[in-house]
Amino acid sequence: MLLIRFQILLIPLRFQNQNVPNLPTNSIRSSITLIRQPLVLTVMATPTKIIAEYAKSNRSSCKKCSNSISANSLRLGLYSKDPRGYDVTKWHHLNCFPSDSLQPIIHGSAQSIQGFSSLKIGDQEALEKLTAGCDLESKQVSNHGEKEVEEGNEEKSSKKSKVDKVDEPGQEGEQKKMKVIAEYTKSNRSSCKQCTKPIPSKTLRLGLVSSDRGFDMTKWHHLRCLSTVPLQVDSVDEIDGFTSLKSNHQEALKKLLNGEPLPIEVLKEDEAAIDELQSKSKTSKSSAKIVAEYAKSSRSSCKKCSEAIPAKSLRLGSISKERGHDVTRWYHPACFPTDSQPIISVNEIDGFSSLEIVDQEALQKVMDGCDQLPKEREQVVVEGSDGQGSREFKVRHFVTRRLNVRKTDETMLDEGKESSSKTLKVAELEIAFSTSDVQKQYKESTLSPNWKAFQTLIFLERDEDLRDSAKIAAFDFDGCLANTNVKRIGADAWSLMFQSIPEKLNSLYKDGYKLVIFTNESNIERWKNKRQVAIDSKIGRLKNFIDHVKVPIQVFIACGFDNSAKGKDLFRKPNTGMWKLMEQQFNSGIPIDMDQSFYVGDAAGRKNDHSDADIKFAEAIGLKFYLPEDFFAA
């Protein structure tokens, strides 16, 4: 590029000195060397304007101190054009901005700064003082980021020191006060971090806000539960939202800070709201919809005994609403929880009329509250009326038939084992996994360090900070955590779907969840000639995402695809192979708590969704399912 510039510069020199004899090549190179420095000085970009705005992410860094600029914090940019005509903006912290660059551009008026009018009043005043030549103290800096930047820098040098400051606010020495928020809850979704009970809608909740890795973390509490937690505020004036509270709650907070007993009326009001919410929750569970049908495949499993429900056998489903979506939990008829969800009438069961007579009578038996169906199979027929004896026989026949179907499934499976090198029991979906089968390459394509291949699956080896848990927070990747496009490839061709994702994932990790990503990427298998490109692009995006959110995550990539020749790929969603492998081989044998675990994905079969693989994946496993826009907006 330099050579091209010099050639352009030398052309007019030759026209101006036509009588100068031709110079040797070495002399021309010397001339070029001599004029190089003046050329650079004459084309140096001069700032033409100053921009003030709040940082949209944590990716920009200050050109003076080289530290990152926190998201939502004020930053100042020197805008100019480089010699090639491209726009260049050099960002700075407010305190790091070179004040000598201000006067030639804005002529002493902060109003000339682009974006000044959209700033908060405090930040506008700080800029006016900067343009007036006054020294800025740290307390004048925007509350939205400068302190977070300092904490982020301290974390890089001493992570333990920062954690101690957050977790031990009473420690002597320099410490940051924990912010306290008071407000009325907007929904029933938050819960108290002290007693773990829900905080009912429209009741008072108090939040303790701390900063971790540059993100604000709010822990909500009931008023009565906060009395056991030391508050780092000297007066109610330091509590955000205090003035908007009702008078009785204001008085209660004053008593709390003074160490006095809380008013009994306020405590009773909160207790009544909690009891009412829990009562409604039980009512909603008991009023869940019940459906009866014949299983379309062998992929569903009973939520009580965990055994597979064979294809074409009868199953009962309990359908409940969770965050606006229907979640179905399937059971064997004998395992259905009639104690918590009694069947008062067969008219409540959707699909009852389409069942065979023997199955209708079996369900009637469950409804009547008789002994468990497996016991009926062991009983001897009681002599009596022909109708009664016939009914007892039909009930036993129903259970025996269900068990026989399951045995038939397993028999067919055993036959399949003899002709296949893969050991797979469909009834329990047990995958034969051996470290000798794990490869460092995927079909001769190189994998990044710490990434391994098993059959048509690529997975990330354990991070030292990754901990196994009974609580699993599982996510899809493309369209859920990362905004990607099938037409763009490369490790950097992605962006966050939601800005709250890093904070949400860190919060789940702190609450004891193990974070897992289950993602399909059939291009790795399809692109035979460009397989290495597809692998590098997918793994590169995942690595960059994990580095960005700064939390350990377990990752499984299903590379195969379904076709008529090879059949269905075991690991590709909605098939449950990835989940089963994680559960059986990558969770230290810890049983998974299905009530607390969940899955978040975007492929829910809606009008503009590319498929319904994610919601079917969750249903087949029995996990609660959330859409990303619902989960990360909450």
N, C-alpha and C positions, 0 to 999 in steps of 0.2 A: 504493500500500500504506500510506503514511504517513497519507493522508487517511482511510482506513478506520479505522485505529487511533484517530485523533483523534475521529472521530465516535462510536466506542464509548465513549471516555473522557468525552465531553461529555454523554452520555445521563444517567448518574447525577448529574452536576452540576445538571442542570435539575430533577431530582426533589428535590434537596436545597435548591434555591433557587427555590421555586415563586412567591414574591412578587416576584422580580426581574423588572422589565419587559423586554420583548423588546428586544434590542440590535441595532443596525444590523449589516449584513453585514461591514463593515470592522472593527467591534469584535470580532466573532466570530473573524475571521482573526487579529486581534492577539492574542486570547486563545489561539488555537491556537499561534501563534508563541511566546508566553511559556511555555507548558507543554511545548513540544517537548523541550527539553533535560532537564528533570527526568524526562520519560517515558523517554528513552533511558537515563538513569543508573539508573533503577529496574529496567529489564528487562535490564541487562547480564548475559550468561551467566557464571556462576561455575563454574570447573572442579570436577568432582565426583570424579574419579579419575584416576590416572596409569597409563598402559599402557607396558610395555616389551616390545619384540619385535625380530626381525631383519627388515629391509626386504625385501619380496618382489621389488622391482624398483628401477630407478634413477629412477622418475618423481616420487617425493616430494621435497620440499625443506624445508630448515630454516627455521622461522619467525623465527629471529633473524638468522642470517648470510645467508639466502636462497640458499645453495649446495645442490646436490643431495645427497641421502643415498644412498650406494652400495648396490646390492643385497647382501643377506646381512650388512650391517653393523647394529650396534645403533642403535635409535632410540627416543626417549621421546616419548610423546604426552600432551598435556593434553586430557582428554575432558570435554565439556560439551554442553548442549543450547541451541540458539539460541532467540530469542523465538517462532519458529514451531513449535518442538517437534522440530526435526531434530537428529540427532547430529552433533557437530562435533569433530574431533580435530586438534589442532595439533601437528605433529611437529617434533622438535628433534634435533640431534646431542647426544651425551652431554655434551660440554664446553660446549654452548650452552644447555643446559636451565636455565631460571630457578630457581635453588635456593630463592628465597623462596616459590615456589609449592608446595614439597614439604611443609613442616611443617604447614600447615593441613589437609592431606589425609591424609598418612600418619602423622602424630603421631610422627615420629622413627624409624619402623621401615620398612626397605626391604622387609620381608616383605609389607607392605600394597600394594605395587605389583603390579598385575595382570600376570601373565606372568613374575614374578620367578623362580619355581621352575623354569621351563623354560630359563633362560639358562645359559650356560657359567659355570664357576666364576670365571674372571677377570672376566667382566662383572658377576657378582653382587657381587664384592668392590669393583669400581669404583662400583657403585650404593650400596653400604653406606657407602663413603667420602663419596659425594656427600650422602647423607642426614645424615652426621655433620658436614657442614660443612667437610670437608677440600678443599683444592685438588687438582684432578686434573692430573697431568702427562700429556703425550702418550703416554709409554711405558706408561701404565696403561690406555689405551684399547684396545678390542677389536681384535684383529689382523684382523678380518673386514671392515674398511671405513673407519675413520677416516683411515688413511694414504692409502687410495685416494681419498677425498674430496678431501684436500689436493692430491694429484697431479692429480685431475680439474680442480680449480680452476686449477692452474698451467698446465694444457694450454690452457685457454680464453684465458689471457693470453699464453702463449708456448709454442706447440705444438712448435716446434723445440727449445726448451730441454729439454723432457721427453724427446723422442726421443733427444737426445744423452746424457741420463742413463741411458737404457736400453741404448743401443747401445754406449756408451763407458764401461763401468763403472770404468775406470781413471782417469777424468778427475779432476783435483784439485777441491777444494771440496766442498760438501755433495752427497752422493750416497746413494742407497738401495741397500743390499746386495741382491744377487740371491739369492733363496732357492734352496737345493739340496735335492732329494728323492732318496732311494734306495729302490728297491722292486724286487720281482720281477714281471715282466710277466705279465698275465693272459691274453694272447692273442698271436697273431702279427701283429696289425694295425699296431703302431707301427713306425716306422723312425727310424734315427739321422739327426739333422740335420747331422752332420759328414760321414759317408761315404755316406749315403742308403741303406745296406743295411738289411734288416729286422732287428728285435730279436726273437729267438725267444721263444716262450712259456716262462715259468718261469726265465728268465735275468735277471741283474741289469741294471737300467737306471738311469741317473742323469738327473734332470730339472732344468733351469735354469728357474726361474719368474720371469717379469717381468710388470709391469703395463702395460697399454696401453689407454687410453680407459676406465679403470675395470674392465678385465677381466684376470684372470690368464691368462697365456700360458705353457704348459710346453713346452720343447723337450727331447726325449729324446735320450740319447746312449748308445753302448756305453761300457763302462768304459775300454777302451783308447783310444777316440776323445776322451774327456774330458781326457786327459793333455795335449792340445794347446790346451785352452781354459783361460784363467786363472779360477780359482775365487775368489769373494769370501767365503770362510769361513776363520776362523782355526784352527778345530779340528773334529774329527769330531763333537763334541757339537752343533754348529750344523747338522748334516745331518739333516733329518727322516727318520725310519725307520732310522737307523743301528743302533740297538740290536736291531732285529728281523732283522738280516742274519746270514748264516752267518759263522763265525769267520774263514774264509779270505778272505771278501769284506771283512770289517772290517779285517783286516790290510792288504789291498790298498788300501783307501781311505786308511788311515794313511800308507802309503808314497807314495800319490799326492799327498797334502797336503804331505809332507815333501820332495817332489821326487825320490824314489827310484824306481828301476825297478820296474815291476809284476811280481809273481810269474809265472813262465813257465807254471805249472800253470793259473792262472786264465785267462790269455790263450788257452792251448790249449783249455781247456774252452769258452770263448766261441766260438772259431773253429770247433770241431767242431759246436756247436749251429747256427751260421749256415750251415755247409755242408750239414748235414742238412735244415734248413728249405728251402734253395734246391733241394736234390735232390728233396724232396717236392713242391715247387711245379712242377718240370719234369715229374715223374711224373703229377701231377694234370692238367696240361695235355695230356700225351700220351694220357691215358686218357679224354679227353672223349668224350661220346657223339656219334655221327654219324647224321644222318638224311637221307634222300633223298625228295624230293617234287616235284610240279609247282607252280610259283609260282601263287598264287591271284590276284595282281594284278601290276602293274608297279612297285609302290612300293619293293620291296626292292632293294638294290644289293650288288654283289660287294665283299667287304672287301679284295680284293687289287687288282683293276683299277679299282674305284670305278664301273664302269659298271652301269646298271640291269639287272636280271634280268627279262626280259619275262614277261608273264602266260602261263601254261600251258607254260612251258619248264622243263626240269629244273634243279634247284638242290640243292646239298649244304650241309647245315648242321652246324656244330660247336657242340654244346651243352655248356656248362660251368657249374659252380656258382660264383656270386660272392655272398658274404654271404647264403647260404641261398636265392638265387633263380636260376632257370635263365636263362642268357643265350645266345641263338642268334646266331651269325655265319654269314651266308649267302655262298656262293661259286658261281661258274660251275664245272661239273665240271672244266674245263681249268685253273681257277685254284686248285683246292683244294690247301692246303699239305701235300702228302704227305711232305715232308722232315721237318717238325716233328710231323706227325700221320699216320703211315703207316697205310694200310688193310690189315691183315693178311689179313682174310677178309671176303667179302661178307656173312657172317652178322652182322658187327658193325654193318651199316648198317640202321637201322630204315626200313621202307618199301621195301626193295629188291624184295621179291617182288611188290609192286603195280605196278612199273614195266613199261613196254613192253619187249619183247625187245631191241630195238636199243639202248635206254638201259641195260639190264642189261649188255649186252656192252661198251658204252662204259665203264661203271664198272669192269667187270672189267679193261679195258685200263689204267685208272688204277691199279688195285690191283696189276697185274703190273709196274708201274714202267717202262712203256714211254715212248717219247718223248711230249712234250707234244701234246695233241690238236690244237691249231692246225697243228702241223707235219704231222700225219697228213693234214690236208686238202690240203696241197700235194704230198704224195708221189704217185708213180705206183704203180698196183697191181702188186705183185710177183707174177710168175707162180709157180705152185706148185699145191698141192692145191686142189680146189674149195672145201673148207671154209675153208682159210686165206684164199683170195682173197675169199670171201664175207664173212668176218669183217672184213678190212681195209676192204672197201667200206662195210659197215654203220657202222663207226666214223667214216669220213669223212662218211657221210650224216648221222650224228647231229650232228656239228659244223656242217655246212652248214645243216642244218635249224634249229639254234639261232640261227645268224647271220641266216638268212632271216626268222625270227620277229621278231628285233630290227629288221631293216630294214623289215618290214611295219609294226611299231609306229611307226617314225619317219615312214614315208610317210603313214600315217593322221594323224599329228600335223601334218605339213606342210599337209595338206588343211584341217585344223582352223584353222590359222593364217590362211588366206585369209578365213575367215568370222568371225573373232573379232579384236577389237582387242587382246586380251591375247596376248602372246608367251610361250608356255610349251612347253618341251620336256620331255615326261614322262620320256624316257630319262635326262636329266641334271637335270631340273627347274630350268631356268634361267628366272628371272623378270625380265622387262623392267622396269627401275626407272629412273625419271628424276625429277630434282628438280622438274621442271615438273608432275609428277603428284602431288606432295606438297601437302596442303592444311592450312590452319590451323584448319579446322572439319571436323567429321564430320557430313555430311549436314545442314548448317545449324545444327548444335549446336556451341556454343562449347567449345573445348578450353583447358585451363590453359596458361600460358606454358611453352615448351620441349616441349610435346606436339604431335605432328603426326599426320596421317591419310594413309594410302595404301590405296586401294581399301577393303576391309573390315578394315583393320588400323590400330590406333593404336599409336604408338611414342614413346618418350621420347628426345629429342635427347641428344647426347653430353654427359656431365658432363666438366668439365675434368680431373678426376682419373681418369676411366675410361681404362684402357689396354687395347688389343687384345692378344690372346695366342693362342698355339697350344693352350693348355689352357683349356677351357671348363667351368665349373661351372654347370650349368643347373638351374632349379628351377621347379616349379609354384608358384602363390601360395596360393589358397584351399585349406585343408585340409592344406597342406604347410608354408608359412612362417607363415601367418596363420589364426587360428581365426575363421571368419566364419559367418554364417547367412543363407540366402536370404530369410528373412522380415524381416531387419533391413537397413536401408540407412543410408548416411551415412559420412562420412570417418573417424569415430571408432568405428564399429561393428566392431571387430576387436580381437584380442589375439594375443600370440605363441603359436604352437603349442608351442614348447619354449624354455625359458629359455636354453639353450645356443646358440641360433641366432645372436645377435650375435657371440659369441666365435668360433663356427665360421666364419662368413662373413668376419670380419676375418682369421682365420688363413689361409683360402684366398686372400684378396686379397694377403696378404703373401707367400704361396708362389708368386705369379705367375699365379694364375688370373684369368680374366675372368668376372665373375658376371653371369648373364643370367636373367631371369624370362620364361617363356612361359606365358601364362594365357588361357583361354577366358572370354568374357563375352558370351554371345548375347543377354542382356537389352538390351544397347545397341542391337541391331538389332531385337529383338522389340518393345520398348516404344516404339512410334512416338510416342505422346502424352506419354510421360515419359522420352524419350531423354536429355534434359539431366540429369535426376535420376540416371539410371543411370550416365552418364559421370562426373558429379561425384563420385558415391559410389565408383566403382571407382578413378579416378585419385587421389582424396583418400586412400583407404586405402593405395595404393602409395606416394604421397609421404610420408605419415606413417610408413610402415614403413621407408623408406629413411632418413628423418631419425632414426629410432630406432636403427637398427643402425649408422649412421654409416660407411657404406662405399658407394662408387659402384657402381651396378648398372644394366645395360641392361635395358629393359623392352619387351616386345611383347604387345599385347592383341589377340586374335582376336575380332572382334565379330560375325562372320557365323555362320550355322548351315546345316546340310544340309537340303534339302527336295527334293521330287520335281520341282518346277517349275524351280528354278535349279541343281539338282545339288549336288555337294559343294563346300563352301567351301574354297578352296586353303589358307587359313591356319589353319583350325580344327583343333586336335589331334583325332585322331591324324594328320591330314595334316601334311606336313612343310614347308609353305610358310614358316612363321615362321623355322624353323631355316635353310632355304636362303637366305632373304633376309638373315639375319644373317651367314651364311657368305660370301655373294657380295658384299654391299654395305656391311656394317657391321663388318668385321674387318680393314680395311686390306689385304686380299689375303693375309693370313697363313694358310697352310694349317693346318687344325685337326688336332691329334694325337688321334686317336680312342681310342688306348689310354689316354691320361691324362684325357680328358674323360669326363663322366658327366652323368646326369640324375636328379633326385630328384622323385618325385611320389606322390600317394596313390591315384590311380585305377588300381588294378592288377587289377581284375576279381575281387576277393575277394567273399565272400558279402555283406558289408554295404557294399561300394563302390558308388558311384553309376554307375561305368562302368569300362572298362579303357583309356581314352584315353591315359593317361600311359605305361603300359608298352608299348602298341602304338606310341606316338610314339617312344619310345626304341629299340624293336626296328627300326622302319622306317629310322631314321637309322643304327643300329648302335652306339648308346651303351650303356655300362654303366648299369643301372637300380638305384636304391636306393629303399626305402620311407623316409619321413621319420623314423619311429620308430626305424629301424635306423641311419640315417645320423647323426642328431643325438644319439643316445644313445651312439654309439661314442666 
